[in-house]
């Protein structure tokens, strides 16, 4: 995804502020001999977004010409490149075959329209001003409009309330929202928060296009630390505010200080050191070091140097007013293009370079069919199993178990027959165990017609004998050379289990202690069960937690209600998921259910709901249909799926199955159709394989093959295959050398 918002940089601030990627010659400077087309359809509601972006590109070049800047300006070239790149990406996603407007052709059309004396370009932007008291916000506003629009005072705060200042600069309507100055980082943070909340309410109906954050260039030194103030701005307005922000450094004509060698620093070095320090604290406030905020140098003093046109000039010879207009126009144009092409992901900043999960991904996770783990989940299937295979295992004749030497003496056919017999007996034994476990559960279930008797059954059935396990050997003292006492864990009535997580290759190689794992399974009351599984890990720098808690109610007739809370770490944030599911058995072969889910991640909420229906034919065929909706970040995703499962003949004691599924997801009028197939089966007697494949209408798919084996021959073949593959990969390199 193209980051449309954060692309402009002030090349005058320091030489390393930005790097420009050049377009191929065929798309940038190559002359285009095709006739010039009049692109005036930006405001045409019937025009497609790509045509509107082409018209916006021409409008941008006309504005650049009117403010006296060259199309070869670094910022202008960056904006044109980003517009071209974004248009190509969107055209590729929508399979648009028409050629886009090249940069050279856009320049020619803009020059032709300006030479023809076209009407005034309809363009305006709104600016929000933020900064500490006394940094020159009001003075800069007066310099921008070249008249006194806001009161200034060098000794006391000049702005007491939020006010709008409207004016016109070179035919462009500019609206500035002037705000009272904030207190320093060590000042009144409560007042700062109240003031920012008032500003947020003021701009709610009409958000600004550009944000100017002010600092004094001469007031920043090694002891500068406005991190609390920058963090407060991020918390109140959100991290996305920094995408539209320009860092304004006032008092830019101040003489540079002395360097380590006793001589004054050069102007470029001085500016680079000061702006780098401010951006460093902004990166800390948003937990993202990839964002580069453009820098604008400003000088409002009456004695500032001026050129022959009367414009204020900085020590590096730059006219800061022209640079101000270029940065503001560029930010506004990129924002408009972002809205037209709907690159919503560009507006999101997330900690440690993590991205917010997409709505289709969250919706597909919500719609994923989960197998029931209730005590009555397979009652009907096991009833059929019991009728067909009643006590068949007990009726089998005895079998002689061969030793390894005896087994080696058998022929290949005899070996296969012997292994088949063992496999058949193992399957019957597993079925017998399954039936016995089911009977014991049913005996513990209370009768529906007599509550008192049910309580006795439940209490008697739940009581189990606690077996004392052998404890670990503990040293007589807490000696660092024998840290076995750190590995102790407790087990309470087979319900609570707490144990350490060992990682000999972790941060502490001597102890190997990485975290704590907790597991709990409780029978709260009759048909109500609760479970908790979690793990906490902590090293010298990072803290991670992952926990899942579920409370489940199983009604004797087959209805189930389930709710839970999941917590997991993502970067420096926590993802909280609250979910609930309900399943109702209408008939012996039909189950209907639904679910709700709410996810919180980094201050953003996602809410989803689903409906589900399952139809079973016998105990081997299951058909499941579902549909759902997920909403968050101003977007709504819809989807649904159909899944057919054919189980093996030894289900449920064997997990052989074939599953066919199809899904449909819709987001922003874009439809994605996908299909998948998965097969789990056994190969021979000691090998299991799982083959899955999926493909969607965008020609994206995946094929996965997994295997597990108890045979040593397969492991050896895997090692040989990896070695041969490595040799073939190395051969082209050796040949080239």
Secondary structure as UniProt FT lines:
FT   TURN            11..13
FT   TURN            15..16
FT   TURN            25..29
FT   TURN            42..43
FT   TURN            45..46
FT   HELIX           49..66
FT   TURN            67..68
FT   TURN            71..72
FT   HELIX           74..93
FT   TURN            94..95
FT   HELIX           103..115
FT   TURN            116..117
FT   STRAND          124..132
FT   TURN            133..134
FT   HELIX           137..145
FT   STRAND          163..169
FT   TURN            170..171
FT   STRAND          172..178
FT   TURN            185..186
FT   HELIX           189..202
FT   STRAND          210..216
FT   HELIX           217..219
FT   TURN            222..223
FT   HELIX           227..237
FT   HELIX           239..244
FT   STRAND          245..250
FT   TURN            252..253
FT   TURN            260..261
FT   HELIX           267..286
FT   STRAND          295..297
FT   TURN            302..303
FT   TURN            308..309
FT   STRAND          312..313
FT   TURN            315..316
FT   HELIX           320..341
FT   HELIX           344..347
FT   HELIX           351..353
FT   HELIX           359..367
FT   TURN            375..378
FT   HELIX           379..388
FT   TURN            390..395
FT   HELIX           404..408
FT   HELIX           412..444
FT   HELIX           451..462
FT   TURN            480..481
FT   HELIX           483..487
FT   STRAND          490..492
FT   TURN            493..495
FT   STRAND          496..502
FT   TURN            504..505
FT   TURN            509..511
FT   STRAND          513..525
FT   TURN            526..527
FT   STRAND          528..538
FT   STRAND          543..554
FT   TURN            556..557
FT   STRAND          560..570
FT   TURN            571..572
FT   STRAND          573..587
FT   TURN            588..589
FT   STRAND          590..601
FT   TURN            602..603
FT   STRAND          604..617
FT   TURN            618..620
FT   STRAND          621..632
FT   TURN            633..634
FT   STRAND          635..647
FT   TURN            649..653
FT   STRAND          657..667
FT   TURN            668..669
FT   STRAND          670..683
FT   TURN            684..686
FT   STRAND          687..696
FT   TURN            697..698
FT   STRAND          701..709
FT   HELIX           712..736
//
